[in-house]
Amino acid sequence: MNAGKIIINEIDSRLERLGSHYRDKKNTDGNPFGEMLAAESKLLNTALAGELRSLKEFVLENIGTGN
C-alpha cells in the first residue's frame, strides 16, 4: 500500500475517533468545574480536528494516495 494512503487512512481513523469523542455527552452534574472541562475538551477537539484535516489536505496535495 502507498505511504500516502496509509497516512490518509490513519488520519481518517483519528478524525473519526475525535468526532465520536466530541459527540459524547459529558456528565458534569451541574458542576461548574466539570462544565468548564467539558467546554475545554470540545474546544481542543475542534482545533485538533482542524489540524488533522489540514494535514490530510497536505498529504493529498504533496504525496497523493497512489491512485
C-alpha positions, 0 to 999 in steps of 0.5 A, spaced: 500 500 500 502 507 498 505 511 504 500 516 502 494 512 503 496 509 509 497 516 512 490 518 509 487 512 512 490 513 519 488 520 519 481 518 517 481 513 523 483 519 528 478 524 525 473 519 526 475 517 533 475 525 535 468 526 532 465 520 536 469 523 542 466 530 541 459 527 540 459 524 547 455 527 552 459 529 558 456 528 565 458 534 569 452 534 574 451 541 574 458 542 576 461 548 574 468 545 574 466 539 570 462 544 565 468 548 564 472 541 562 467 539 558 467 546 554 475 545 554 475 538 551 470 540 545 474 546 544 481 542 543 477 537 539 475 542 534 482 545 533 485 538 533 480 536 528 482 542 524 489 540 524 488 533 522 484 535 516 489 540 514 494 535 514 490 530 510 489 536 505 497 536 505 498 529 504 493 529 498 496 535 495 504 533 496 504 525 496 497 523 493 494 516 495 497 512 489 491 512 485 
